[in-house]
Amino acid sequence: MKATQNQQQDLLHLHTLETEIERKRAAIQAISQSAELVALRSAQMLQATALITAHNAVEATELELKRADTDLQLVLDRISRDQVRLQNTASPKDAQGIQSELESLSKRQSDLEDATLFVMERLEALKAEYEALNTEKASTDAALVALESSGEAEILKLTSGGELLVQEHRALKSRIEPQLLELYEKLASRGVPIGRLEGRECGACRMAMGANAFETLSKLSIDEFARCPDCQALLVR
């Protein structure tokens, strides 16, 4: 197929534009799905789940402590009332019963105080764990925001450049002869459609052609599209 030098250069430039557009798209995808970004997002989700679990544990333990305090206060109130009763009774039998109850209440008080102390210590440890998780997540959040902001700026830059390339590609494609464009697109569906001949090397497949093939190609007129004997790509000389 014949094509002027300008037409050949247009097809070569069309391929260059398509390659650059695809490179920018791949770069945008790589930024959006970078290993560091994926790792930070995964860590953020795990930390958020752990933080909720820790928060629930703190709330449950605070409720447990409140109940223990209530139980202890009930016992203390009962002890106070029994002590008043003991001081005011004149019956030895009643005094003996009240004293026995006071001894049981004293044991109950001791048990509840031990249990309350244990719950308070556990609550303190849970709060410390929650604060540590909260600090860790805050650090991850900040790192993620910084990385996403940096990525968004780079993506915006790549997208803007890509849009300009797409516009240039559309304009160039519209002025290429339909037959040449059809051949180009047919070749593009199979692989690299066009390349520059560099010495005896095909710029499309990077294969060096033999002496006979190169001699045959060299005899073609300048407006005749050369083809690579290996990949069949169009060659611009």
C-alpha positions as CSV (number, residue, x, y, z in Angstrom):
1,M,0.0,0.0,0.0
2,K,1.2,3.5,-0.9
3,A,1.3,6.3,1.5
4,T,3.1,9.7,1.5
5,Q,5.8,10.4,4.1
6,N,3.3,12.6,6.0
7,Q,0.7,9.9,6.0
8,Q,3.3,7.4,7.3
9,Q,4.4,9.8,10.0
10,D,0.8,10.4,11.0
11,L,0.2,6.7,11.5
12,L,3.4,6.4,13.5
13,H,2.4,9.3,15.6
14,L,-1.0,7.8,16.1
15,H,0.6,4.7,17.6
16,T,2.8,6.9,19.8
17,L,-0.2,8.7,21.1
18,E,-2.1,5.4,21.8
19,T,0.9,4.0,23.6
20,E,1.2,7.2,25.8
21,I,-2.5,7.2,26.5
22,E,-2.4,3.6,27.6
23,R,0.7,4.3,29.7
24,K,-1.1,7.1,31.5
25,R,-4.1,4.9,32.1
26,A,-1.9,2.2,33.5
27,A,-0.1,4.7,35.7
28,I,-3.4,5.9,37.1
29,Q,-4.5,2.4,37.9
30,A,-1.1,1.6,39.5
31,I,-1.5,4.7,41.8
32,S,-5.1,3.8,42.7
33,Q,-4.2,0.2,43.5
34,S,-0.7,0.7,44.8
35,A,0.5,-2.0,47.3
36,E,1.1,0.7,50.0
37,L,-2.4,2.2,49.5
38,V,-4.1,-1.3,49.6
39,A,-2.1,-2.2,52.7
40,L,-3.0,1.1,54.5
41,R,-6.7,0.6,53.6
42,S,-6.6,-3.0,54.9
43,A,-4.9,-1.9,58.1
44,Q,-7.4,0.9,58.6
45,M,-10.4,-1.5,58.3
46,L,-8.8,-4.0,60.7
47,Q,-8.0,-1.2,63.2
48,A,-11.5,0.2,62.9
49,T,-12.9,-3.3,63.7
50,A,-10.5,-3.7,66.6
51,L,-11.4,-0.2,67.9
52,I,-15.1,-1.0,67.9
53,T,-14.4,-4.3,69.8
54,A,-12.2,-2.5,72.3
55,H,-14.8,0.3,72.8
56,N,-17.6,-2.3,73.4
57,A,-15.4,-4.1,75.9
58,V,-14.8,-0.8,77.8
59,E,-18.5,0.0,77.9
60,A,-19.4,-3.6,79.0
61,T,-16.8,-3.4,81.8
62,E,-17.9,0.1,82.9
63,L,-21.4,-1.4,83.2
64,E,-20.1,-4.3,85.1
65,L,-18.3,-1.9,87.5
66,K,-21.4,0.1,87.9
67,R,-23.4,-3.0,88.9
68,A,-20.6,-4.1,91.3
69,D,-20.6,-0.6,92.9
70,T,-24.4,-0.8,93.2
71,D,-24.2,-4.2,94.8
72,L,-21.5,-3.1,97.2
73,Q,-23.5,0.0,98.2
74,L,-26.6,-2.1,98.9
75,V,-24.5,-4.3,101.3
76,L,-23.0,-1.2,103.0
77,D,-26.5,0.3,103.4
78,R,-27.7,-3.0,104.9
79,I,-24.7,-3.1,107.3
80,S,-25.4,0.4,108.4
81,R,-29.1,-0.4,109.1
82,D,-28.2,-3.6,111.0
83,Q,-25.6,-1.8,113.1
84,V,-28.4,0.7,114.1
85,R,-30.7,-2.2,114.9
86,L,-28.0,-3.9,116.9
87,Q,-27.5,-0.8,119.0
88,N,-31.2,-0.4,119.6
89,T,-32.3,-3.9,120.3
90,A,-32.8,-5.2,123.9
91,S,-33.4,-8.8,122.9
92,P,-30.3,-11.1,123.1
93,K,-31.9,-13.4,120.6
94,D,-32.4,-10.6,118.1
95,A,-28.9,-9.3,118.8
96,Q,-27.5,-12.7,118.0
97,G,-29.4,-12.9,114.7
98,I,-28.3,-9.4,113.7
99,Q,-24.7,-10.1,114.6
100,S,-24.8,-13.3,112.5
101,E,-26.2,-11.3,109.6
102,L,-23.5,-8.6,110.0
103,E,-20.8,-11.3,109.8
104,S,-22.3,-12.6,106.5
105,L,-22.6,-9.1,105.2
106,S,-19.0,-8.3,106.1
107,K,-17.9,-11.4,104.1
108,R,-20.1,-10.3,101.2
109,Q,-18.6,-6.8,101.4
110,S,-15.1,-8.1,101.3
111,D,-15.9,-10.3,98.3
112,L,-17.6,-7.4,96.5
113,E,-14.7,-5.1,97.2
114,D,-12.2,-7.6,95.8
115,A,-14.4,-8.1,92.7
116,T,-14.8,-4.4,92.2
117,L,-11.0,-3.9,92.4
118,F,-10.5,-6.6,89.9
119,V,-13.0,-5.0,87.5
120,M,-11.4,-1.6,88.0
121,E,-8.0,-3.0,87.1
122,R,-9.4,-4.8,84.0
123,L,-11.2,-1.6,83.0
124,E,-8.0,0.4,83.3
125,A,-6.2,-2.1,81.0
126,L,-9.0,-2.1,78.5
127,K,-9.0,1.7,78.4
128,A,-5.2,1.7,77.8
129,E,-5.7,-0.8,75.0
130,Y,-8.4,1.3,73.5
131,E,-6.3,4.4,73.6
132,A,-3.4,2.6,72.0
133,L,-5.6,1.3,69.2
134,N,-7.1,4.8,68.7
135,T,-3.6,6.3,68.4
136,E,-2.5,3.6,66.0
137,K,-5.6,4.1,63.8
138,A,-5.2,7.9,63.9
139,S,-1.6,7.4,62.6
140,T,-2.9,5.1,59.8
141,D,-5.7,7.6,58.9
142,A,-3.2,10.4,58.6
143,A,-0.8,8.3,56.5
144,L,-3.7,7.2,54.2
145,V,-5.0,10.8,53.8
146,A,-1.4,12.0,52.9
147,L,-0.9,9.1,50.4
148,E,-4.4,9.5,48.9
149,S,-3.9,13.3,48.5
150,S,-0.5,12.8,46.8
151,G,-2.0,10.1,44.6
152,E,-5.0,12.3,43.7
153,A,-2.7,15.1,42.7
154,E,-0.7,12.8,40.5
155,I,-3.9,11.2,39.1
156,L,-5.2,14.6,38.3
157,K,-2.0,15.5,36.5
158,L,-2.0,12.2,34.5
159,T,-5.7,12.6,33.7
160,S,-5.3,16.1,32.4
161,G,-2.4,15.1,30.3
162,G,-4.3,12.0,29.0
163,E,-7.3,14.1,28.0
164,L,-5.0,16.3,25.9
165,L,-3.6,13.2,24.2
166,V,-7.0,11.8,23.6
167,Q,-8.1,15.0,21.9
168,E,-5.0,15.1,19.8
169,H,-5.5,11.4,18.9
170,R,-9.1,12.0,17.9
171,A,-8.1,14.9,15.7
172,L,-5.3,13.0,14.0
173,K,-7.4,9.9,13.5
174,S,-10.1,12.0,11.7
175,R,-7.7,13.2,9.0
176,I,-6.1,9.8,8.2
177,E,-7.2,8.1,5.0
178,P,-9.9,5.5,5.8
179,Q,-8.0,2.7,3.9
180,L,-4.8,3.4,5.9
181,L,-6.7,3.6,9.1
182,E,-8.5,0.3,8.4
183,L,-5.1,-1.4,7.8
184,Y,-3.6,0.2,10.9
185,E,-6.5,-0.9,13.1
186,K,-6.4,-4.4,11.6
187,L,-2.7,-4.7,12.5
188,A,-3.3,-3.2,15.9
189,S,-5.8,-5.9,16.7
190,R,-3.0,-8.4,16.3
191,G,-0.1,-6.6,18.0
192,V,2.1,-3.5,17.5
193,P,0.9,-2.1,14.1
194,I,3.7,0.2,13.2
195,G,7.3,1.0,14.0
196,R,10.3,2.9,12.7
197,L,13.0,1.0,10.8
198,E,16.2,1.5,12.7
199,G,19.0,0.2,10.7
200,R,17.9,-3.4,10.0
201,E,15.8,-3.6,13.2
202,C,12.0,-3.4,13.2
203,G,10.8,-0.9,15.7
204,A,7.6,-2.9,16.3
205,C,8.9,-6.3,17.2
206,R,12.6,-5.4,17.7
207,M,13.7,-8.2,15.4
208,A,16.6,-7.7,13.1
209,M,15.8,-8.7,9.5
210,G,18.1,-10.7,7.3
211,A,20.2,-9.2,4.5
212,N,17.9,-10.5,1.7
213,A,14.8,-9.1,3.4
214,F,16.4,-5.8,4.1
215,E,17.6,-5.6,0.5
216,T,14.1,-6.2,-0.8
217,L,12.7,-3.6,1.5
218,S,15.3,-1.1,0.5
219,K,14.2,-1.3,-3.2
220,L,10.7,-0.1,-2.3
221,S,9.8,3.4,-3.3
222,I,9.7,5.9,-0.5
223,D,5.9,6.2,-0.8
224,E,5.4,2.4,-0.5
225,F,4.7,1.1,3.0
226,A,7.3,-1.4,4.0
227,R,6.3,-4.4,6.1
228,C,8.3,-6.3,8.7
229,P,8.9,-9.9,7.4
230,D,8.5,-11.2,11.0
231,C,5.6,-9.3,12.6
232,Q,4.1,-7.8,9.5
233,A,4.0,-4.3,11.1
234,L,4.2,-1.2,8.9
235,L,7.7,0.3,8.9
236,V,8.4,3.9,8.5
237,R,11.8,4.6,7.0
